[in-house]
């Protein structure tokens, strides 16, 4: 998996992407091309672009683009 592939997956689905990181359930809920919820355990942030999805440091201070090689159980 790489950053560009994951971005394309998120932008082409109508449902959420879920995965595990550091033993916590995580996910991205794409509501539109300009509204996404990113969640990590109980923490949730709403962002306005796919670039923000990839760059928001919600995962223990790291962004999705930084942890992409450490995520497990990716489901979409």
Helices and strands as residue ranges (DSSP letters): H 3-12, E 16-21, E 24-32, E 35-40, E 43-47, H 50-55, H 64-67, G 68-70, E 72-75
